[in-house]
């Protein structure tokens, strides 16, 4: 029996009215004991109102409303601190748009029983991405190649946003000194956990580009992640990686 009651699924949202109700229903049906934290950045479309309505019947659903679009990284940092304050043992990152399949939560949690960080990988055992244009696919893939080349990080999908941290992994990080806020945030946390000698495992997933709502991904986000890699490597060489 997997420890769903000791696990927290963090889902950042901004204008996810097309997805939030279905996501909450699907996760609740699959894993009724799993705790969920929605971090909403002031969505004007009423995303938070849907969550509040669901909270009336689901006691392990939590909501933090922020005053505006403050960034993916700060959202997850807020969620990680929430999890550590409440003694959760496993903490997930997942998107709200069904690009990540909630059915894979079970596989990530199972792998987390013997690993410190588990990444749902789009590139292990072949490329597993649906509905991406070739330019975006190549940009993402070679950003990962570049990250491995510069840092030595043994991860094929360094920018993936579907993952499970153990409490041990999160406690090893100085969350107040995480510098990245965009998708380079994922690289920074992966690299820091790996640099501390903790075990990082990739589990193959299928990533499907969103069907409903508007994508928040852009080529500029990938470029930001690429340039952040050099900073991470330099900080490690100087002994300043916290």
HELIX and SHEET records of a PDB file:
HELIX    1   1 UNK A    4  UNK A    6  5                                   3    
HELIX    2   2 UNK A   20  UNK A   30  1                                  11    
HELIX    3   3 UNK A   47  UNK A   55  1                                   9    
HELIX    4   4 UNK A   72  UNK A   85  1                                  14    
HELIX    5   5 UNK A  102  UNK A  104  5                                   3    
HELIX    6   6 UNK A  105  UNK A  111  1                                   7    
HELIX    7   7 UNK A  134  UNK A  151  1                                  18    
HELIX    8   8 UNK A  167  UNK A  171  1                                   5    
HELIX    9   9 UNK A  175  UNK A  177  5                                   3    
HELIX   10  10 UNK A  184  UNK A  195  1                                  12    
HELIX   11  11 UNK A  219  UNK A  237  1                                  19    
SHEET    1   A 7 UNK A  61  UNK A  65  0                                        
SHEET    2   A 7 UNK A  35  UNK A  40  1                                        
SHEET    3   A 7 UNK A   7  UNK A  13  1                                        
SHEET    4   A 7 UNK A  90  UNK A  93  1                                        
SHEET    5   A 7 UNK A 163  UNK A 166 -1                                        
SHEET    6   A 7 UNK A 117  UNK A 121 -1                                        
SHEET    7   A 7 UNK A 200  UNK A 204  1                                        
SHEET    1   B 2 UNK A 129  UNK A 130  0                                        
SHEET    2   B 2 UNK A 207  UNK A 208  1                                        
END                                                                             
